[in-house]
Amino acid sequence: MRVAESLVDLVGDTPLLRLARLFQGAPARVLGKLEFFNPASSVKDRTGLSMVMAAERSGKLKPGMTIVEPTQRQHGNCPGMESRRCVGTS
């Protein structure tokens, strides 16, 4: 069993499930991507993590700064996973 050191380590590597019963007789193997296994239960985890990492690389986000996210929906949860300080507003 894989043990992660942080939530960031769990983003990506989303498991795939073969949908054999739903697509019996299909000419190709059909897979479902189980995004709800991501830390914030969404494909948007990658987007949020990518935004924070890009801001860090560019120098726009520096240690000690606070991210203020204007939503409590999925995009609002994702940047907070990567950061140490994130304030959500509704």
Buried (B, 14 or more C-beta within 10 A) or exposed (E): EEEEEEBBEBBEEBEEEEEEEEBEEEEEEEEEEEBEEBBBEBBBBBBBBBBBEEBBEEEEBEEEEEBEBEEEEBBBBBBBBBBEEBEBEE
